[in-house]
Amino acid sequence: MQVSLLSSAACLTFDAKSLQQKKAAWTHYLKNKPASMANNWIIGQSNPPGKAKREAKSQMRCLREKLSQSLNQKKPVKLLSHYRNASRQAAIWTRKYRFEGGAFDKISDESRLLCPQLSESDLRWMPSMRKHRACWKRLTVDQRQREILQASSAPGISRHHWGTDFDIVSLNSKAWQKKHLKEYRWLQKNAAKYGFIQVYTAGRKGEGYFEERWHWSYFPVAQALLDYAKTHEKKIDKALNAQWKGAEKYQYIQKQWQSYVFNVNEKPWF
């Protein structure tokens, strides 16, 4: 145990061996629970077990405090998002699919080729802009979903359902390349010590989310859940199909969800 300087609560610290042992304990926990509990936890239809959520949140507090200390800041770096159930994720997905509300995600090269009216300065989708609305109408059902999936999960496949994943500091990818590069270098070196990995890394091949330097996952619980999903893929697929009910707005992801769930980094950096 190591005590945080900013809080009286204790922080767990890990090396490569003890982190795998902690993950094994959560794997054992899942094996001794009803399959319906694990399935509903993974797809966001039930709340995560309290002890899983508390452990992950406590460790994220430790990580944020230690990162802040390294930057000589008095307060922990920002926690931007944590747990979201499937209903909340569905609202985010539907808003984007209907092309409503504020700006979101980024405009892909695929859409730029289809819509020459878009300029280099048009970086993100903006439903308030006429030329963006015109372009969005030209996209097929699958193309719209691929645009959303660059940064947002469909309900049922978001790791934020698990209570193990956190977005911190900033959601601006360019800022992480320069302004927050110091934070990222510290996280690369130290996050695993507190149990966290970056799951959406650069360089992954195939379908999947682009790099998110702000998204950190509590490995012991999250990896146990990911392993469970892999070994119970058919059950998860059935549960997702029941949740999506064949709706048009899930037409693409219904066929591709495995790529987005399984195409992640699974290795802590020690």
Disulfide bonds with the S-S distance in Angstrom:
Cys11-Cys62 2.07
Cys115-Cys135 2.02
